[in-house]
Amino acid sequence: MARVTTTNRRDVLRAGAGLVAGGALAAGCGTEPAARSAAPSAPSPKSPAPAAKTSAHPAPAPRAYPGQPAQITHGPRTRPLVALTFHGQGDPALAHDLLTTAERHGAHLTVLAVGTWLDEHPDLARRILDGGHDLGNHTQHHISVNDLPEAEARKEITDCADRLVRLTGSIGTWFRPSRSPTASPLVTRLAQQAGYPHVLSYDVDSLDYTGPGAAAVTRKVLSEVRGGSVVSLHFGYEDTVAALPDVLTELDRRGLRAVTTTELLS
């Protein structure tokens, strides 16, 4: 009987140790993915959080604008305000030039950033916000989001939103679809589910990405812009950098002020 009792005790102890070890492994599986997903978001895992808290211009969250449609193309026509919106990718030096030029003219921009661009140049997220500009989501890879299956389209939106959260503490104030001026009904719904009450489109296309020259970019914008307009422009093109001073000077002469889209609609 003593042998049986000793054996049983050993079995119980072994089983108990197995349960404890299994519980520890289960706890590790529950927390490990979050740590892994956060690690590659920035050069230092600790740097984004303090920046979001201590910046002079903390990152605002998206907001709903009563009376505005789910897909916004322009603001009120009765106010002398326009929004210059930029697709955020390309050479960061050109992005810095555009931001600095706007600030020298007392203008503020709206930047819809591509997630992979933020991965390569994470400092630009704070640079944009600290300059008093709007920052939003232009999908993770800048592919034709309207043509993707639902799961892939959702991932394009949420992956970029995740980058923005890690860098600024917010998903950004706006979402704009990539490779299309407007979002499909599916992408509009997915953007709303991700936290963006509105999709930001535009009513003036500068066509700067076609490389027409600075003078052509300036003419195109100024021939179509009016109070309430939302203008589509791009980072990464020298024509745009060269055109912006003339665009801002003429807007000022006409009594039109370049503001963020948030201010345009507020």
C-alpha positions as CSV (number, residue, x, y, z in Angstrom):
1,M,0.0,0.0,0.0
2,A,2.9,2.4,0.8
3,R,4.2,2.0,-2.8
4,V,0.8,2.8,-4.3
5,T,0.5,5.9,-2.1
6,T,4.0,7.1,-3.1
7,T,3.3,6.6,-6.7
8,N,0.0,8.4,-6.5
9,R,1.6,11.3,-4.8
10,R,4.2,11.5,-7.5
11,D,1.6,11.4,-10.2
12,V,-0.4,14.2,-8.5
13,L,2.7,16.4,-8.2
14,R,3.7,15.9,-11.8
15,A,0.1,16.7,-13.0
16,G,0.1,19.8,-10.8
17,A,3.4,21.0,-12.2
18,G,2.1,20.4,-15.7
19,L,-1.0,22.5,-15.1
20,V,1.1,25.4,-13.7
21,A,3.5,25.3,-16.7
22,G,0.5,25.1,-19.1
23,G,-1.1,28.1,-17.4
24,A,2.2,30.1,-17.7
25,L,2.4,29.3,-21.4
26,A,-1.2,30.3,-22.0
27,A,-0.6,33.6,-20.3
28,G,2.4,34.2,-22.5
29,C,0.4,33.5,-25.7
30,G,-2.2,36.1,-24.6
31,T,0.3,39.0,-24.2
32,E,3.1,38.2,-26.7
33,P,1.4,39.1,-30.0
34,A,0.7,42.7,-28.7
35,A,4.4,43.2,-27.8
36,R,5.5,41.8,-31.2
37,S,3.1,44.0,-33.2
38,A,4.2,47.1,-31.3
39,A,7.9,46.6,-31.6
40,P,8.5,47.5,-35.3
41,S,6.3,50.6,-35.3
42,A,9.1,53.1,-34.6
43,P,12.9,53.1,-34.0
44,S,12.3,53.1,-30.2
45,P,9.2,51.3,-28.8
46,K,8.9,54.0,-26.1
47,S,9.3,57.1,-28.3
48,P,5.8,57.5,-29.8
49,A,3.8,57.6,-26.6
50,P,5.7,60.6,-25.0
51,A,5.6,62.5,-28.3
52,A,1.8,62.2,-28.5
53,K,1.5,63.5,-24.9
54,T,4.0,66.3,-24.9
55,S,3.6,67.8,-28.4
56,A,2.4,71.4,-28.6
57,H,-0.1,70.1,-31.2
58,P,-1.6,66.8,-29.9
59,A,-3.1,64.6,-32.5
60,P,-6.9,65.1,-32.7
61,A,-9.3,62.2,-33.4
62,P,-11.8,62.1,-36.3
63,R,-15.0,63.9,-35.8
64,A,-18.4,63.9,-37.4
65,Y,-19.7,67.0,-39.2
66,P,-23.5,67.1,-39.1
67,G,-25.0,68.0,-42.4
68,Q,-22.0,66.8,-44.4
69,P,-22.3,63.6,-46.5
70,A,-20.4,60.4,-45.8
71,Q,-18.1,61.4,-48.7
72,I,-17.0,65.1,-48.5
73,T,-15.8,66.8,-51.7
74,H,-15.9,70.5,-50.5
75,G,-16.7,72.7,-47.6
76,P,-19.1,75.7,-47.3
77,R,-19.1,77.9,-50.4
78,T,-20.0,81.0,-48.3
79,R,-16.7,81.2,-46.5
80,P,-13.4,82.5,-47.9
81,L,-11.5,79.3,-47.0
82,V,-9.9,76.5,-49.0
83,A,-8.2,73.2,-48.0
84,L,-5.0,72.2,-49.8
85,T,-4.8,68.4,-49.2
86,F,-1.7,66.4,-50.0
87,H,-1.2,62.7,-50.6
88,G,1.7,61.9,-48.3
89,Q,4.5,59.9,-49.8
90,G,7.7,60.5,-51.7
91,D,11.0,62.3,-50.9
92,P,10.8,63.6,-47.3
93,A,13.0,66.6,-48.2
94,L,10.2,67.8,-50.6
95,A,7.6,67.2,-47.9
96,H,9.6,69.4,-45.5
97,D,9.9,72.1,-48.2
98,L,6.2,72.1,-48.8
99,L,5.3,72.3,-45.1
100,T,7.8,75.1,-44.5
101,T,6.6,77.1,-47.5
102,A,3.0,76.8,-46.3
103,E,3.9,77.9,-42.8
104,R,5.8,80.9,-44.1
105,H,2.6,82.0,-45.8
106,G,0.5,81.4,-42.7
107,A,-1.2,78.5,-44.4
108,H,-2.0,75.1,-43.0
109,L,-2.3,71.9,-45.0
110,T,-4.0,68.5,-44.8
111,V,-1.8,65.5,-45.3
112,L,-3.2,62.0,-46.0
113,A,-0.2,59.8,-45.3
114,V,0.6,56.4,-46.8
115,G,1.4,53.8,-44.1
116,T,4.6,52.5,-45.7
117,W,5.8,56.1,-46.0
118,L,5.2,56.6,-42.2
119,D,7.2,53.4,-41.6
120,E,10.1,54.8,-43.5
121,H,9.9,58.4,-42.2
122,P,8.1,58.2,-38.8
123,D,9.4,61.6,-37.8
124,L,7.2,63.3,-40.4
125,A,4.0,62.4,-38.5
126,R,5.0,64.7,-35.7
127,R,6.5,67.3,-38.0
128,I,3.1,67.6,-39.8
129,L,1.1,67.9,-36.5
130,D,3.6,70.2,-34.8
131,G,3.3,72.6,-37.8
132,G,-0.5,72.9,-37.1
133,H,-1.5,70.7,-40.1
134,D,-4.1,68.0,-40.4
135,L,-2.8,64.4,-40.6
136,G,-4.9,61.5,-42.0
137,N,-4.9,58.0,-43.5
138,H,-4.3,57.2,-47.2
139,T,-4.1,53.4,-46.8
140,Q,-1.1,51.3,-46.0
141,H,0.4,50.5,-49.4
142,H,-1.3,53.1,-51.7
143,I,-2.9,50.5,-53.9
144,S,-6.3,50.5,-55.5
145,V,-8.3,50.0,-52.4
146,N,-11.7,50.1,-54.1
147,D,-10.7,47.0,-56.1
148,L,-9.7,44.8,-53.1
149,P,-11.8,42.1,-51.4
150,E,-13.4,43.2,-48.2
151,A,-10.8,41.7,-45.8
152,E,-7.8,43.2,-47.7
153,A,-9.5,46.6,-48.1
154,R,-10.2,46.7,-44.3
155,K,-6.5,45.8,-43.6
156,E,-5.3,48.6,-45.9
157,I,-7.3,51.1,-43.8
158,T,-6.6,49.7,-40.3
159,D,-2.9,49.0,-40.9
160,C,-2.3,52.7,-41.7
161,A,-4.6,53.7,-38.8
162,D,-2.4,51.6,-36.5
163,R,0.8,53.4,-37.7
164,L,-0.8,56.7,-37.0
165,V,-1.9,55.6,-33.5
166,R,1.6,54.4,-32.6
167,L,3.2,57.6,-33.9
168,T,0.7,60.2,-32.7
169,G,-1.9,58.6,-30.4
170,S,-4.7,59.0,-32.9
171,I,-5.9,57.3,-36.1
172,G,-5.8,60.7,-37.8
173,T,-8.6,63.1,-38.6
174,W,-9.4,62.0,-42.2
175,F,-9.4,59.0,-44.5
176,R,-8.9,59.2,-48.2
177,P,-9.0,56.2,-50.5
178,S,-5.9,55.4,-52.6
179,R,-5.9,55.4,-56.4
180,S,-9.3,56.9,-56.6
181,P,-10.9,60.3,-55.9
182,T,-13.9,58.7,-54.3
183,A,-14.4,55.6,-52.1
184,S,-16.7,52.7,-53.1
185,P,-19.7,52.0,-50.8
186,L,-17.8,49.1,-49.3
187,V,-14.6,51.2,-48.6
188,T,-16.8,54.0,-47.2
189,R,-18.4,51.5,-44.8
190,L,-15.0,50.0,-43.8
191,A,-13.6,53.5,-43.2
192,Q,-16.5,54.3,-40.9
193,Q,-16.1,51.0,-39.0
194,A,-12.4,51.9,-38.6
195,G,-13.4,55.2,-36.9
196,Y,-13.6,57.7,-39.7
197,P,-17.1,59.3,-40.0
198,H,-16.4,60.8,-43.4
199,V,-14.3,60.0,-46.4
200,L,-12.4,63.0,-47.7
201,S,-12.5,63.5,-51.5
202,Y,-11.9,66.8,-53.4
203,D,-13.4,69.1,-56.1
204,V,-10.1,70.4,-57.5
205,D,-7.5,68.0,-58.9
206,S,-4.1,69.7,-59.5
207,L,-2.9,66.8,-61.7
208,D,0.6,67.6,-60.3
209,Y,1.4,63.8,-60.3
210,T,1.4,63.9,-64.1
211,G,4.5,66.2,-64.1
212,P,3.0,69.0,-66.2
213,G,5.4,71.7,-64.8
214,A,4.9,74.2,-62.0
215,A,3.2,76.8,-64.1
216,A,0.6,74.2,-65.3
217,V,-0.1,73.1,-61.7
218,T,-0.6,76.7,-60.6
219,R,-3.0,77.4,-63.5
220,K,-5.0,74.3,-62.9
221,V,-5.5,75.0,-59.3
222,L,-6.2,78.7,-59.6
223,S,-8.6,78.3,-62.5
224,E,-10.9,76.0,-60.5
225,V,-10.5,76.9,-56.8
226,R,-13.2,78.9,-55.0
227,G,-14.4,79.3,-51.5
228,G,-14.9,75.9,-49.8
229,S,-12.7,74.0,-52.3
230,V,-10.7,70.9,-51.4
231,V,-7.7,70.7,-53.6
232,S,-5.8,67.5,-54.3
233,L,-2.0,67.8,-54.4
234,H,0.9,65.5,-53.7
235,F,4.1,65.4,-51.7
236,G,7.1,64.0,-53.7
237,Y,6.9,66.2,-56.8
238,E,9.2,69.2,-57.5
239,D,6.5,70.9,-59.6
240,T,4.3,71.1,-56.6
241,V,7.0,72.6,-54.4
242,A,7.7,75.2,-57.1
243,A,4.0,76.0,-57.6
244,L,3.0,76.3,-54.0
245,P,4.3,79.9,-53.3
246,D,2.5,81.3,-56.4
247,V,-0.7,79.4,-55.5
248,L,-0.7,80.7,-51.9
249,T,0.2,84.3,-53.0
250,E,-2.7,84.3,-55.5
251,L,-5.1,82.8,-53.0
252,D,-4.2,85.6,-50.6
253,R,-4.7,88.2,-53.3
254,R,-8.2,86.8,-53.9
255,G,-9.0,86.9,-50.2
256,L,-9.0,83.1,-49.8
257,R,-7.2,81.5,-46.9
258,A,-5.6,78.1,-47.0
259,V,-6.6,76.2,-43.8
260,T,-6.8,72.6,-42.6
261,T,-9.9,70.6,-43.7
262,T,-10.9,70.5,-40.1
263,E,-11.0,74.3,-40.0
264,L,-12.7,74.4,-43.4
265,L,-15.6,72.4,-42.1
266,S,-15.8,73.7,-38.5
